[in-house]
Amino acid sequence: MTARANSESNICPLCGHINHCAMEIERESGIKQTEPCWCTAVKFDADLLDRVPPEKRNLACICAACATRSVASKGL
């Protein structure tokens, strides 16, 4: 995931890679996304959300890789 981002809203605040948020893709491109974003079906636990630096909170989505690593590290 090395594509250059047009804004910080498509960068994962934890790892810095593109987050591939469907809602952000639609907002930036104007192209209606036919499927809901993967993140709408995932519960982000408090530990994962607490790892987001305060200055980056509520500005961009956490990517699927970081969310998956968080769940795997808990053995869920």
N, C-alpha and C positions, 0 to 999 in steps of 0.2 A: 504494500500500500504506500506507494511513494508519489501518488498524484498530488499536484500542487492544489492547495485549497484556495478558494476565492474569499473565504471569510473564516473566522475562528469558529463559527457555529457548526462547521462540518468536521471539526478536529476533536478527537476524544481528549477530554481534559486529563486523563490518566496516562495514556501512552503516547499521545501526539500524532497518532495515525488517523487517517480518514475514518469517520464513524459510519458512513453509508446509511445515514438516517433517511428513510424514504420521505419523511415530511420536509426535511431540509432540501433534499434533491428536488422535490416538487416546487418548493418556494424559490429556489435559485434558478431552476430551468423553465418553470412555467408548465412543465409536462406533468399531467395528472398521473399519479402512480396508481396502478390497478390493484395492488395488494397493500394492506396496512403494514406499517413498519414492524419489523421483528420485535422491537422493544415494547410494543403495545401488549404483547403476550408474555412478558417476562416481569417477574417481581424483583426489583433491585433491593437487596438488603441494606440495612442501615450501615453496616461495616463498609460496604463498597462505596456508598454515597459519602460517608465520612472521609474517605481517602481523596475525594476531589478537593483540590486546594480552594480555600474560601473565595479567592478572587476569580475563580473559574466556575463557581456554582451557578446553576440555572442559565448558563450561556450556551451549552452544547451537550449533546448526548454522549454517554459512555458507549464505546464500541462493543460489538458482540464478543470479540476476543477477550476483552477485560472482564466483561460480565461472566463469560464462560469460565475463565480462570478463577474468578471469585467463588463460583459455585463448586468447581472441582477442588479447590483448596480446602473447602469445608467438608468434602466427601459426600456431597448431596447427589 
